């Protein structure tokens, strides 16, 4: 495999990456649009077709101010969205007045062998111009050998006029296949926004 040296030109100028092959492509599976929705569920399309699935969040707007955006899964044949997870969560934040910044581990938002919903964001605001966008990667959910790893990065406009970049990661601690995912706010409805599901080919 040849080595590639990238300079300071825009990534759009790169036309190839040496002899690297099978970088993968995104295959659109479905799109869910919220409209005062208590939750958004993906109950089909997650199977052994792909080894990685990506959920993209586009302008998710809560009905209630200052809510965390969360998710859970169901093992194949399961119900209730209550699989056991262990997760970690940290965030960077900066206020609009340029008076406060932080980079911190958020222990109150992690899980340790819990069946609760896992947090992906930290208190998104519900003003007309506030929302969250980001992604969640779920790896090999159909495996019946390994736990199911996931990583997420979500950017939000926080209720107190902060830009907050939240990072979450963890795993479903089950060797059963995960084939359903639900997203919701910690409290209140998802007023608007879209979630797009892709498989990585």
DOGUBA-163700 format. One record per residue: residue number from 1; residue in three letters; x, y, z of N, C-alpha, C in turn. Coordinates in nm, 3 decimals, always signed. Layout:
% residues N
<NUM; 'ALA'; <X; Y; Z>; <X; Y; Z>; <X; Y; Z>>;
...
% end
This chain:
% residues 201
<1; 'UNK'; <+0.084; -0.119; +0.000>; <+0.000; +0.000; +0.000>; <+0.088; +0.124; +0.000>>;
<2; 'UNK'; <+0.062; +0.216; -0.091>; <+0.141; +0.339; -0.096>; <+0.097; +0.434; +0.014>>;
<3; 'UNK'; <+0.189; +0.520; +0.056>; <+0.158; +0.619; +0.158>; <+0.122; +0.751; +0.092>>;
<4; 'UNK'; <+0.028; +0.818; +0.151>; <-0.018; +0.946; +0.097>; <+0.019; +1.057; +0.194>>;
<5; 'UNK'; <+0.081; +1.162; +0.142>; <+0.111; +1.279; +0.222>; <+0.012; +1.390; +0.185>>;
<6; 'UNK'; <-0.066; +1.434; +0.282>; <-0.164; +1.539; +0.257>; <-0.106; +1.673; +0.300>>;
<7; 'UNK'; <-0.119; +1.773; +0.214>; <-0.074; +1.907; +0.251>; <-0.194; +1.989; +0.296>>;
<8; 'UNK'; <-0.183; +2.121; +0.293>; <-0.289; +2.205; +0.347>; <-0.398; +2.238; +0.245>>;
<9; 'UNK'; <-0.400; +2.169; +0.132>; <-0.509; +2.191; +0.038>; <-0.639; +2.134; +0.093>>;
<10; 'UNK'; <-0.750; +2.182; +0.044>; <-0.879; +2.133; +0.091>; <-0.894; +1.985; +0.058>>;
<11; 'UNK'; <-0.966; +1.916; +0.145>; <-0.987; +1.773; +0.124>; <-1.056; +1.747; -0.010>>;
<12; 'UNK'; <-1.137; +1.842; -0.055>; <-1.207; +1.824; -0.182>; <-1.112; +1.809; -0.299>>;
<13; 'UNK'; <-0.985; +1.852; -0.284>; <-0.888; +1.840; -0.392>; <-0.827; +1.700; -0.400>>;
<14; 'UNK'; <-0.847; +1.618; -0.296>; <-0.790; +1.484; -0.296>; <-0.876; +1.395; -0.384>>;
<15; 'UNK'; <-0.817; +1.331; -0.481>; <-0.892; +1.247; -0.574>; <-0.871; +1.098; -0.551>>;
<16; 'UNK'; <-0.767; +1.059; -0.480>; <-0.747; +0.917; -0.451>; <-0.657; +0.902; -0.331>>;
<17; 'UNK'; <-0.661; +0.783; -0.271>; <-0.581; +0.753; -0.153>; <-0.493; +0.631; -0.182>>;
<18; 'UNK'; <-0.398; +0.650; -0.274>; <-0.305; +0.542; -0.305>; <-0.378; +0.416; -0.346>>;
<19; 'UNK'; <-0.336; +0.302; -0.291>; <-0.396; +0.174; -0.328>; <-0.498; +0.126; -0.227>>;
<20; 'UNK'; <-0.542; +0.217; -0.137>; <-0.645; +0.179; -0.041>; <-0.772; +0.144; -0.117>>;
<21; 'UNK'; <-0.831; +0.032; -0.082>; <-0.955; -0.009; -0.147>; <-1.062; -0.036; -0.043>>;
<22; 'UNK'; <-1.186; -0.050; -0.089>; <-1.300; -0.083; -0.003>; <-1.314; +0.013; +0.114>>;
<23; 'UNK'; <-1.307; +0.145; +0.084>; <-1.326; +0.244; +0.188>; <-1.469; +0.247; +0.237>>;
<24; 'UNK'; <-1.560; +0.190; +0.160>; <-1.700; +0.183; +0.201>; <-1.780; +0.301; +0.150>>;
<25; 'UNK'; <-1.907; +0.279; +0.132>; <-1.998; +0.384; +0.090>; <-2.125; +0.375; +0.172>>;
<26; 'UNK'; <-2.194; +0.488; +0.185>; <-2.317; +0.492; +0.263>; <-2.435; +0.455; +0.175>>;
<27; 'UNK'; <-2.520; +0.368; +0.228>; <-2.641; +0.326; +0.157>; <-2.760; +0.370; +0.241>>;
<28; 'UNK'; <-2.842; +0.459; +0.185>; <-2.957; +0.509; +0.259>; <-3.060; +0.398; +0.278>>;
<29; 'UNK'; <-3.105; +0.382; +0.402>; <-3.205; +0.280; +0.435>; <-3.340; +0.342; +0.460>>;
<30; 'UNK'; <-3.345; +0.442; +0.547>; <-3.473; +0.506; +0.577>; <-3.452; +0.641; +0.642>>;
<31; 'UNK'; <-3.556; +0.723; +0.642>; <-3.556; +0.854; +0.706>; <-3.683; +0.867; +0.790>>;
<32; 'UNK'; <-3.667; +0.913; +0.912>; <-3.780; +0.938; +1.001>; <-3.785; +1.087; +1.031>>;
<33; 'UNK'; <-3.904; +1.146; +1.020>; <-3.924; +1.288; +1.045>; <-4.012; +1.306; +1.167>>;
<34; 'UNK'; <-3.963; +1.382; +1.264>; <-4.039; +1.406; +1.387>; <-4.141; +1.517; +1.367>>;
<35; 'UNK'; <-4.254; +1.503; +1.433>; <-4.356; +1.606; +1.437>; <-4.432; +1.591; +1.568>>;
<36; 'UNK'; <-4.381; +1.660; +1.671>; <-4.435; +1.644; +1.807>; <-4.439; +1.496; +1.845>>;
<37; 'UNK'; <-4.327; +1.428; +1.823>; <-4.319; +1.282; +1.842>; <-4.261; +1.249; +1.979>>;
<38; 'UNK'; <-4.324; +1.157; +2.050>; <-4.273; +1.112; +2.178>; <-4.138; +1.041; +2.161>>;
<39; 'UNK'; <-4.120; +0.973; +2.049>; <-3.995; +0.904; +2.019>; <-3.988; +0.877; +1.870>>;
<40; 'UNK'; <-3.869; +0.841; +1.824>; <-3.849; +0.794; +1.687>; <-3.788; +0.655; +1.696>>;
<41; 'UNK'; <-3.852; +0.559; +1.632>; <-3.807; +0.421; +1.639>; <-3.770; +0.369; +1.500>>;
<42; 'UNK'; <-3.661; +0.293; +1.496>; <-3.621; +0.220; +1.376>; <-3.636; +0.072; +1.408>>;
<43; 'UNK'; <-3.743; +0.012; +1.357>; <-3.776; -0.127; +1.389>; <-3.754; -0.221; +1.271>>;
<44; 'UNK'; <-3.698; -0.169; +1.163>; <-3.661; -0.252; +1.049>; <-3.537; -0.192; +0.984>>;
<45; 'UNK'; <-3.469; -0.271; +0.904>; <-3.352; -0.221; +0.832>; <-3.220; -0.241; +0.902>>;
<46; 'UNK'; <-3.221; -0.286; +1.029>; <-3.097; -0.312; +1.102>; <-3.082; -0.463; +1.113>>;
<47; 'UNK'; <-2.991; -0.520; +1.034>; <-2.977; -0.665; +1.027>; <-2.835; -0.700; +0.987>>;
<48; 'UNK'; <-2.815; -0.816; +0.932>; <-2.680; -0.862; +0.897>; <-2.633; -0.811; +0.761>>;
<49; 'UNK'; <-2.711; -0.725; +0.695>; <-2.673; -0.676; +0.563>; <-2.543; -0.597; +0.569>>;
<50; 'UNK'; <-2.526; -0.515; +0.676>; <-2.407; -0.431; +0.690>; <-2.341; -0.454; +0.825>>;
<51; 'UNK'; <-2.211; -0.433; +0.829>; <-2.136; -0.445; +0.954>; <-2.139; -0.317; +1.037>>;
<52; 'UNK'; <-2.178; -0.207; +0.976>; <-2.185; -0.079; +1.046>; <-2.308; -0.002; +0.998>>;
<53; 'UNK'; <-2.375; +0.060; +1.093>; <-2.491; +0.144; +1.062>; <-2.465; +0.284; +1.120>>;
<54; 'UNK'; <-2.512; +0.387; +1.047>; <-2.493; +0.524; +1.091>; <-2.629; +0.595; +1.093>>;
<55; 'UNK'; <-2.660; +0.656; +1.207>; <-2.777; +0.742; +1.220>; <-2.730; +0.887; +1.217>>;
<56; 'UNK'; <-2.789; +0.967; +1.127>; <-2.758; +1.110; +1.121>; <-2.876; +1.189; +1.177>>;
<57; 'UNK'; <-2.847; +1.279; +1.269>; <-2.948; +1.365; +1.331>; <-2.940; +1.503; +1.266>>;
<58; 'UNK'; <-3.053; +1.552; +1.215>; <-3.054; +1.680; +1.145>; <-3.157; +1.773; +1.211>>;
<59; 'UNK'; <-3.105; +1.876; +1.278>; <-3.190; +1.979; +1.341>; <-3.300; +1.919; +1.428>>;
<60; 'UNK'; <-3.261; +1.834; +1.521>; <-3.356; +1.778; +1.617>; <-3.391; +1.886; +1.719>>;
<61; 'UNK'; <-3.520; +1.918; +1.727>; <-3.567; +2.030; +1.809>; <-3.662; +1.976; +1.916>>;
<62; 'UNK'; <-3.630; +1.997; +2.044>; <-3.717; +1.946; +2.151>; <-3.835; +2.039; +2.178>>;
<63; 'UNK'; <-3.944; +1.981; +2.227>; <-4.057; +2.062; +2.268>; <-4.031; +2.127; +2.404>>;
<64; 'UNK'; <-3.951; +2.062; +2.487>; <-3.922; +2.108; +2.623>; <-3.778; +2.157; +2.631>>;
<65; 'UNK'; <-3.756; +2.269; +2.694>; <-3.623; +2.330; +2.700>; <-3.525; +2.249; +2.784>>;
<66; 'UNK'; <-3.399; +2.249; +2.740>; <-3.291; +2.192; +2.821>; <-3.292; +2.042; +2.835>>;
<67; 'UNK'; <-3.332; +1.970; +2.729>; <-3.346; +1.825; +2.739>; <-3.228; +1.751; +2.675>>;
<68; 'UNK'; <-3.189; +1.642; +2.740>; <-3.090; +1.552; +2.682>; <-3.158; +1.465; +2.576>>;
<69; 'UNK'; <-3.084; +1.437; +2.469>; <-3.129; +1.348; +2.362>; <-3.071; +1.210; +2.390>>;
<70; 'UNK'; <-3.154; +1.105; +2.386>; <-3.115; +0.974; +2.435>; <-3.153; +0.862; +2.337>>;
<71; 'UNK'; <-3.095; +0.743; +2.360>; <-3.133; +0.629; +2.277>; <-3.120; +0.499; +2.355>>;
<72; 'UNK'; <-3.190; +0.396; +2.304>; <-3.181; +0.260; +2.357>; <-3.208; +0.163; +2.242>>;
<73; 'UNK'; <-3.188; +0.035; +2.269>; <-3.209; -0.067; +2.167>; <-3.286; -0.187; +2.218>>;
<74; 'UNK'; <-3.327; -0.269; +2.123>; <-3.388; -0.398; +2.153>; <-3.307; -0.509; +2.089>>;
<75; 'UNK'; <-3.282; -0.613; +2.165>; <-3.225; -0.734; +2.106>; <-3.330; -0.802; +2.019>>;
<76; 'UNK'; <-3.286; -0.880; +1.925>; <-3.377; -0.949; +1.834>; <-3.480; -1.028; +1.914>>;
<77; 'UNK'; <-3.607; -1.002; +1.886>; <-3.715; -1.068; +1.957>; <-3.752; -1.003; +2.089>>;
<78; 'UNK'; <-3.678; -0.897; +2.127>; <-3.701; -0.830; +2.254>; <-3.803; -0.718; +2.242>>;
<79; 'UNK'; <-3.834; -0.657; +2.354>; <-3.927; -0.545; +2.357>; <-3.891; -0.455; +2.474>>;
<80; 'UNK'; <-3.942; -0.333; +2.473>; <-3.924; -0.245; +2.587>; <-3.806; -0.152; +2.580>>;
<81; 'UNK'; <-3.718; -0.167; +2.484>; <-3.598; -0.084; +2.470>; <-3.528; -0.069; +2.605>>;
<82; 'UNK'; <-3.471; -0.179; +2.651>; <-3.411; -0.184; +2.785>; <-3.291; -0.279; +2.791>>;
<83; 'UNK'; <-3.206; -0.272; +2.688>; <-3.086; -0.356; +2.688>; <-2.982; -0.300; +2.785>>;
<84; 'UNK'; <-2.896; -0.386; +2.835>; <-2.791; -0.345; +2.928>; <-2.677; -0.276; +2.853>>;
<85; 'UNK'; <-2.642; -0.154; +2.898>; <-2.536; -0.078; +2.835>; <-2.436; -0.027; +2.938>>;
<86; 'UNK'; <-2.311; -0.013; +2.895>; <-2.209; +0.061; +2.969>; <-2.157; +0.169; +2.874>>;
<87; 'UNK'; <-2.158; +0.295; +2.921>; <-2.125; +0.407; +2.833>; <-2.035; +0.507; +2.902>>;
<88; 'UNK'; <-1.982; +0.599; +2.823>; <-1.905; +0.712; +2.875>; <-1.947; +0.836; +2.798>>;
<89; 'UNK'; <-1.931; +0.954; +2.862>; <-1.979; +1.078; +2.801>; <-1.889; +1.194; +2.843>>;
<90; 'UNK'; <-1.844; +1.273; +2.745>; <-1.774; +1.396; +2.778>; <-1.813; +1.505; +2.679>>;
<91; 'UNK'; <-1.784; +1.628; +2.713>; <-1.830; +1.739; +2.630>; <-1.736; +1.858; +2.638>>;
<92; 'UNK'; <-1.741; +1.938; +2.532>; <-1.673; +2.068; +2.528>; <-1.781; +2.173; +2.509>>;
<93; 'UNK'; <-1.765; +2.288; +2.578>; <-1.867; +2.391; +2.564>; <-1.806; +2.533; +2.568>>;
<94; 'UNK'; <-1.879; +2.624; +2.504>; <-1.835; +2.763; +2.493>; <-1.959; +2.850; +2.480>>;
<95; 'UNK'; <-1.969; +2.955; +2.560>; <-2.090; +3.037; +2.556>; <-2.078; +3.148; +2.452>>;
<96; 'UNK'; <-2.194; +3.201; +2.412>; <-2.199; +3.305; +2.308>; <-2.132; +3.434; +2.353>>;
<97; 'UNK'; <-2.131; +3.460; +2.484>; <-2.069; +3.583; +2.536>; <-1.917; +3.572; +2.547>>;
<98; 'UNK'; <-1.862; +3.454; +2.515>; <-1.717; +3.430; +2.522>; <-1.663; +3.451; +2.663>>;
<99; 'UNK'; <-1.744; +3.412; +2.764>; <-1.702; +3.428; +2.903>; <-1.678; +3.295; +2.974>>;
<100; 'UNK'; <-1.711; +3.183; +2.908>; <-1.697; +3.054; +2.975>; <-1.665; +2.945; +2.873>>;
<101; 'UNK'; <-1.568; +2.863; +2.907>; <-1.537; +2.745; +2.826>; <-1.507; +2.629; +2.921>>;
<102; 'UNK'; <-1.528; +2.507; +2.871>; <-1.491; +2.390; +2.952>; <-1.477; +2.268; +2.863>>;
<103; 'UNK'; <-1.399; +2.174; +2.911>; <-1.385; +2.042; +2.851>; <-1.394; +1.946; +2.968>>;
<104; 'UNK'; <-1.499; +1.864; +2.973>; <-1.523; +1.789; +3.096>; <-1.585; +1.652; +3.071>>;
<105; 'UNK'; <-1.549; +1.560; +3.159>; <-1.615; +1.431; +3.164>; <-1.747; +1.449; +3.237>>;
<106; 'UNK'; <-1.853; +1.392; +3.182>; <-1.987; +1.411; +3.238>; <-2.035; +1.280; +3.301>>;
<107; 'UNK'; <-1.990; +1.257; +3.423>; <-2.020; +1.131; +3.491>; <-2.168; +1.110; +3.516>>;
<108; 'UNK'; <-2.243; +1.217; +3.529>; <-2.387; +1.203; +3.553>; <-2.462; +1.152; +3.431>>;
<109; 'UNK'; <-2.397; +1.153; +3.315>; <-2.462; +1.109; +3.192>; <-2.408; +0.976; +3.142>>;
<110; 'UNK'; <-2.323; +0.909; +3.217>; <-2.277; +0.777; +3.172>; <-2.360; +0.667; +3.236>>;
<111; 'UNK'; <-2.344; +0.545; +3.187>; <-2.416; +0.429; +3.238>; <-2.316; +0.320; +3.273>>;
<112; 'UNK'; <-2.346; +0.242; +3.376>; <-2.265; +0.126; +3.414>; <-2.357; +0.007; +3.432>>;
<113; 'UNK'; <-2.362; -0.078; +3.331>; <-2.448; -0.196; +3.333>; <-2.592; -0.158; +3.366>>;
<114; 'UNK'; <-2.643; -0.062; +3.289>; <-2.776; -0.007; +3.313>; <-2.867; -0.035; +3.194>>;
<115; 'UNK'; <-2.996; -0.046; +3.223>; <-3.095; -0.061; +3.117>; <-3.164; +0.072; +3.087>>;
<116; 'UNK'; <-3.113; +0.182; +3.143>; <-3.167; +0.314; +3.112>; <-3.130; +0.356; +2.970>>;
<117; 'UNK'; <-3.190; +0.466; +2.924>; <-3.154; +0.522; +2.794>; <-3.019; +0.593; +2.807>>;
<118; 'UNK'; <-2.935; +0.579; +2.705>; <-2.804; +0.642; +2.703>; <-2.814; +0.783; +2.647>>;
<119; 'UNK'; <-2.743; +0.877; +2.709>; <-2.745; +1.018; +2.668>; <-2.649; +1.044; +2.553>>;
<120; 'UNK'; <-2.698; +1.117; +2.452>; <-2.615; +1.157; +2.338>; <-2.587; +1.306; +2.336>>;
<121; 'UNK'; <-2.668; +1.384; +2.407>; <-2.647; +1.529; +2.410>; <-2.663; +1.581; +2.552>>;
<122; 'UNK'; <-2.635; +1.709; +2.570>; <-2.637; +1.768; +2.704>; <-2.725; +1.892; +2.707>>;
<123; 'UNK'; <-2.856; +1.875; +2.713>; <-2.946; +1.987; +2.738>; <-2.972; +2.080; +2.622>>;
<124; 'UNK'; <-3.027; +2.028; +2.513>; <-3.053; +2.112; +2.395>; <-3.169; +2.208; +2.423>>;
<125; 'UNK'; <-3.157; +2.329; +2.369>; <-3.260; +2.430; +2.390>; <-3.377; +2.415; +2.295>>;
<126; 'UNK'; <-3.491; +2.474; +2.333>; <-3.611; +2.464; +2.250>; <-3.653; +2.596; +2.188>>;
<127; 'UNK'; <-3.566; +2.701; +2.193>; <-3.598; +2.823; +2.122>; <-3.604; +2.795; +1.972>>;
<128; 'UNK'; <-3.668; +2.884; +1.898>; <-3.692; +2.858; +1.756>; <-3.564; +2.833; +1.677>>;
<129; 'UNK'; <-3.453; +2.893; +1.720>; <-3.328; +2.878; +1.646>; <-3.235; +2.773; +1.707>>;
<130; 'UNK'; <-3.282; +2.694; +1.802>; <-3.197; +2.596; +1.870>; <-3.234; +2.454; +1.828>>;
<131; 'UNK'; <-3.132; +2.369; +1.818>; <-3.153; +2.230; +1.778>; <-3.023; +2.155; +1.800>>;
<132; 'UNK'; <-3.022; +2.028; +1.763>; <-2.899; +1.948; +1.766>; <-2.883; +1.877; +1.633>>;
<133; 'UNK'; <-2.758; +1.851; +1.596>; <-2.726; +1.771; +1.479>; <-2.604; +1.686; +1.513>>;
<134; 'UNK'; <-2.592; +1.572; +1.449>; <-2.478; +1.484; +1.477>; <-2.499; +1.346; +1.421>>;
<135; 'UNK'; <-2.433; +1.247; +1.483>; <-2.441; +1.111; +1.430>; <-2.416; +1.009; +1.540>>;
<136; 'UNK'; <-2.461; +0.887; +1.512>; <-2.435; +0.770; +1.597>; <-2.394; +0.656; +1.506>>;
<137; 'UNK'; <-2.277; +0.597; +1.533>; <-2.231; +0.479; +1.461>; <-2.256; +0.355; +1.548>>;
<138; 'UNK'; <-2.321; +0.255; +1.491>; <-2.346; +0.128; +1.559>; <-2.275; +0.019; +1.481>>;
<139; 'UNK'; <-2.188; -0.057; +1.549>; <-2.100; -0.152; +1.482>; <-2.149; -0.296; +1.498>>;
<140; 'UNK'; <-2.162; -0.363; +1.385>; <-2.193; -0.506; +1.376>; <-2.307; -0.547; +1.471>>;
<141; 'UNK'; <-2.423; -0.485; +1.459>; <-2.532; -0.515; +1.553>; <-2.588; -0.656; +1.542>>;
<142; 'UNK'; <-2.562; -0.726; +1.431>; <-2.616; -0.861; +1.415>; <-2.526; -0.969; +1.473>>;
<143; 'UNK'; <-2.410; -0.930; +1.526>; <-2.318; -1.029; +1.583>; <-2.383; -1.102; +1.700>>;
<144; 'UNK'; <-2.363; -1.232; +1.704>; <-2.407; -1.312; +1.819>; <-2.286; -1.363; +1.897>>;
<145; 'UNK'; <-2.170; -1.300; +1.874>; <-2.047; -1.335; +1.944>; <-2.000; -1.223; +2.036>>;
<146; 'UNK'; <-2.006; -1.099; +1.985>; <-1.947; -0.987; +2.057>; <-2.053; -0.889; +2.108>>;
<147; 'UNK'; <-2.013; -0.803; +2.205>; <-2.097; -0.691; +2.244>; <-2.109; -0.595; +2.126>>;
<148; 'UNK'; <-2.202; -0.501; +2.132>; <-2.229; -0.411; +2.019>; <-2.180; -0.271; +2.054>>;
<149; 'UNK'; <-2.069; -0.231; +1.994>; <-2.008; -0.102; +2.023>; <-2.078; +0.011; +1.947>>;
<150; 'UNK'; <-2.074; +0.131; +2.003>; <-2.125; +0.248; +1.935>; <-2.045; +0.371; +1.977>>;
<151; 'UNK'; <-2.039; +0.469; +1.888>; <-1.978; +0.599; +1.916>; <-2.069; +0.707; +1.860>>;
<152; 'UNK'; <-2.070; +0.824; +1.925>; <-2.157; +0.932; +1.882>; <-2.091; +1.066; +1.905>>;
<153; 'UNK'; <-2.121; +1.161; +1.816>; <-2.080; +1.301; +1.832>; <-2.200; +1.388; +1.797>>;
<154; 'UNK'; <-2.241; +1.473; +1.890>; <-2.359; +1.556; +1.870>; <-2.324; +1.701; +1.905>>;
<155; 'UNK'; <-2.359; +1.793; +1.816>; <-2.341; +1.937; +1.838>; <-2.477; +1.998; +1.867>>;
<156; 'UNK'; <-2.486; +2.077; +1.975>; <-2.615; +2.134; +2.012>; <-2.603; +2.284; +2.040>>;
<157; 'UNK'; <-2.719; +2.350; +2.030>; <-2.737; +2.485; +2.084>; <-2.805; +2.465; +2.219>>;
<158; 'UNK'; <-2.733; +2.490; +2.326>; <-2.785; +2.461; +2.458>; <-2.882; +2.568; +2.505>>;
<159; 'UNK'; <-2.967; +2.532; +2.600>; <-3.071; +2.623; +2.648>; <-3.014; +2.754; +2.700>>;
<160; 'UNK'; <-2.895; +2.752; +2.756>; <-2.834; +2.873; +2.813>; <-2.740; +2.943; +2.716>>;
<161; 'UNK'; <-2.766; +2.927; +2.585>; <-2.689; +2.993; +2.479>; <-2.542; +2.951; +2.477>>;
<162; 'UNK'; <-2.520; +2.821; +2.485>; <-2.388; +2.762; +2.473>; <-2.382; +2.676; +2.347>>;
<163; 'UNK'; <-2.267; +2.673; +2.285>; <-2.235; +2.570; +2.188>; <-2.174; +2.453; +2.264>>;
<164; 'UNK'; <-2.236; +2.336; +2.254>; <-2.189; +2.219; +2.327>; <-2.167; +2.104; +2.229>>;
<165; 'UNK'; <-2.047; +2.049; +2.232>; <-2.013; +1.934; +2.148>; <-2.001; +1.813; +2.240>>;
<166; 'UNK'; <-2.097; +1.720; +2.229>; <-2.105; +1.604; +2.318>; <-2.052; +1.478; +2.250>>;
<167; 'UNK'; <-1.969; +1.404; +2.322>; <-1.914; +1.278; +2.273>; <-1.961; +1.165; +2.364>>;
<168; 'UNK'; <-2.021; +1.063; +2.304>; <-2.066; +0.947; +2.380>; <-2.016; +0.822; +2.313>>;
<169; 'UNK'; <-1.991; +0.719; +2.392>; <-1.950; +0.590; +2.339>; <-1.984; +0.483; +2.441>>;
<170; 'UNK'; <-1.988; +0.359; +2.394>; <-2.018; +0.250; +2.485>; <-2.051; +0.123; +2.410>>;
<171; 'UNK'; <-2.121; +0.034; +2.477>; <-2.161; -0.090; +2.414>; <-2.287; -0.147; +2.478>>;
<172; 'UNK'; <-2.366; -0.215; +2.394>; <-2.473; -0.299; +2.444>; <-2.408; -0.428; +2.492>>;
<173; 'UNK'; <-2.423; -0.459; +2.620>; <-2.356; -0.576; +2.676>; <-2.441; -0.700; +2.658>>;
<174; 'UNK'; <-2.454; -0.740; +2.533>; <-2.530; -0.860; +2.498>; <-2.467; -0.924; +2.375>>;
<175; 'UNK'; <-2.474; -1.054; +2.368>; <-2.429; -1.124; +2.247>; <-2.547; -1.156; +2.156>>;
<176; 'UNK'; <-2.666; -1.109; +2.192>; <-2.780; -1.119; +2.102>; <-2.774; -1.005; +2.000>>;
<177; 'UNK'; <-2.827; -1.029; +1.882>; <-2.831; -0.925; +1.780>; <-2.920; -0.810; +1.826>>;
<178; 'UNK'; <-2.878; -0.687; +1.796>; <-2.960; -0.568; +1.818>; <-3.022; -0.531; +1.684>>;
<179; 'UNK'; <-3.157; -0.525; +1.680>; <-3.222; -0.496; +1.552>; <-3.323; -0.383; +1.558>>;
<180; 'UNK'; <-3.336; -0.316; +1.673>; <-3.426; -0.202; +1.685>; <-3.361; -0.094; +1.771>>;
<181; 'UNK'; <-3.379; +0.032; +1.731>; <-3.324; +0.146; +1.804>; <-3.433; +0.251; +1.822>>;
<182; 'UNK'; <-3.439; +0.308; +1.942>; <-3.533; +0.417; +1.970>; <-3.457; +0.540; +2.018>>;
<183; 'UNK'; <-3.501; +0.658; +1.971>; <-3.447; +0.786; +2.014>; <-3.559; +0.866; +2.079>>;
<184; 'UNK'; <-3.525; +0.943; +2.184>; <-3.623; +1.029; +2.249>; <-3.551; +1.136; +2.330>>;
<185; 'UNK'; <-3.627; +1.234; +2.376>; <-3.577; +1.331; +2.472>; <-3.594; +1.277; +2.613>>;
<186; 'UNK'; <-3.513; +1.324; +2.706>; <-3.526; +1.278; +2.843>; <-3.664; +1.309; +2.898>>;
<187; 'UNK'; <-3.723; +1.420; +2.851>; <-3.858; +1.457; +2.889>; <-3.920; +1.537; +2.775>>;
<188; 'UNK'; <-4.046; +1.514; +2.748>; <-4.113; +1.588; +2.643>; <-4.092; +1.528; +2.505>>;
<189; 'UNK'; <-4.159; +1.586; +2.407>; <-4.156; +1.534; +2.271>; <-4.037; +1.585; +2.190>>;
<190; 'UNK'; <-4.012; +1.518; +2.079>; <-3.925; +1.570; +1.974>; <-4.015; +1.653; +1.883>>;
<191; 'UNK'; <-4.001; +1.784; +1.888>; <-4.092; +1.873; +1.817>; <-4.072; +1.864; +1.665>>;
<192; 'UNK'; <-3.947; +1.856; +1.621>; <-3.918; +1.854; +1.477>; <-3.779; +1.797; +1.456>>;
<193; 'UNK'; <-3.747; +1.771; +1.329>; <-3.615; +1.720; +1.293>; <-3.623; +1.588; +1.221>>;
<194; 'UNK'; <-3.510; +1.546; +1.167>; <-3.502; +1.420; +1.094>; <-3.389; +1.333; +1.146>>;
<195; 'UNK'; <-3.409; +1.201; +1.139>; <-3.303; +1.104; +1.163>; <-3.294; +1.015; +1.041>>;
<196; 'UNK'; <-3.176; +1.008; +0.983>; <-3.153; +0.926; +0.863>; <-3.068; +0.806; +0.899>>;
<197; 'UNK'; <-3.108; +0.690; +0.852>; <-3.036; +0.565; +0.877>; <-2.966; +0.521; +0.750>>;
<198; 'UNK'; <-2.833; +0.494; +0.763>; <-2.753; +0.445; +0.652>; <-2.680; +0.317; +0.693>>;
<199; 'UNK'; <-2.659; +0.230; +0.598>; <-2.568; +0.118; +0.613>; <-2.437; +0.152; +0.547>>;
<200; 'UNK'; <-2.326; +0.101; +0.601>; <-2.195; +0.124; +0.542>; <-2.157; +0.002; +0.461>>;
<201; 'UNK'; <-2.151; +0.018; +0.331>; <-2.130; -0.094; +0.240>; <-1.982; -0.130; +0.229>>;
% end
